[in-house]
């Protein structure tokens, strides 16, 4: 019963979301709740950004860093589902 009340209080999940606070697709209110991402039928825990309508996720490419010290991201295409845990 607590799961349904928590889901009703949580804001609707956007079509595109990023964990980077500098991104225009970052919505801080969504991150106050636990979010899960299912990509091609398996839950992923390393997703940095996703877009449900376009069907892609961005994940770090191993331990590789860009010149500013942030993880280098690669885009994977497939079926994306976002949900509250």
Secondary structure per residue as TSV (DSSP state, phi and psi in degrees):
chain	resnum	aa	ss	phi	psi
A	1	X	-	360.0	-31.6
A	2	X	H	-70.8	-28.6
A	3	X	H	-65.3	-40.4
A	4	X	H	-71.1	-34.4
A	5	X	H	-71.4	-34.9
A	6	X	H	-68.7	-36.9
A	7	X	H	-70.2	-32.5
A	8	X	H	-74.2	-28.5
A	9	X	H	-80.6	-23.2
A	10	X	S	-75.6	143.9
A	11	X	-	-68.0	156.5
A	12	X	-	-63.0	142.0
A	13	X	-	-72.0	131.6
A	14	X	-	-75.3	164.7
A	15	X	S	-66.5	-35.1
A	16	X	E	-132.1	133.7
A	17	X	E	-145.5	141.9
A	18	X	E	-129.0	146.3
A	19	X	S	-87.0	-10.2
A	20	X	-	-76.9	118.5
A	21	X	T	-63.2	-19.9
A	22	X	T	-80.7	-13.2
A	23	X	S	-77.1	145.3
A	24	X	T	-70.2	-11.4
A	25	X	T	-98.5	13.6
A	26	X	-	-90.4	125.5
A	27	X	-	-124.0	107.7
A	28	X	T	-64.0	-33.2
A	29	X	T	-63.7	-30.8
A	30	X	G	-69.4	-34.5
A	31	X	G	-79.2	0.4
A	32	X	G	-76.3	-9.3
A	33	X	S	-119.6	158.0
A	34	X	-	-75.9	130.6
A	35	X	E	-116.0	140.0
A	36	X	E	-119.4	148.4
A	37	X	E	-125.3	125.5
A	38	X	E	-107.5	120.7
A	39	X	E	-119.6	118.1
A	40	X	T	53.2	41.5
A	41	X	T	86.3	-2.2
A	42	X	E	-125.1	139.7
A	43	X	E	-74.5	132.0
A	44	X	E	-111.3	141.5
A	45	X	S	-112.4	0.1
A	46	X	-	-113.9	20.3
A	47	X	E	-77.3	127.3
A	48	X	E	-93.9	-33.9
A	49	X	E	-153.4	149.2
A	50	X	E	-144.1	159.8
A	51	X	E	-141.5	116.2
A	52	X	T	-73.0	-45.1
A	53	X	T	-67.3	-35.6
A	54	X	T	-89.1	-14.1
A	55	X	T	72.8	52.6
A	56	X	E	-146.7	157.3
A	57	X	E	-133.2	153.5
A	58	X	E	-114.1	127.2
A	59	X	E	-129.1	155.4
A	60	X	E	-64.9	144.8
A	61	X	E	-93.4	77.0
A	62	X	E	66.4	-136.5
A	63	X	E	-99.2	9.8
A	64	X	E	-68.5	134.9
A	65	X	E	-116.7	150.7
A	66	X	-	-82.7	-176.6
A	67	X	T	-70.8	-12.1
A	68	X	T	-99.5	4.7
A	69	X	S	88.5	5.4
A	70	X	S	-92.9	155.4
A	71	X	E	-62.5	140.1
A	72	X	E	-76.5	128.0
A	73	X	E	-103.8	143.0
A	74	X	E	-117.5	151.2
A	75	X	E	-101.9	128.0
A	76	X	E	-113.8	135.7
A	77	X	E	-106.1	141.7
A	78	X	S	166.8	-162.7
A	79	X	-	-84.7	126.9
A	80	X	E	-119.3	133.1
A	81	X	E	-132.7	131.7
A	82	X	E	-113.0	143.0
A	83	X	E	-153.0	159.7
A	84	X	E	-88.4	138.1
A	85	X	-	-82.0	360.0
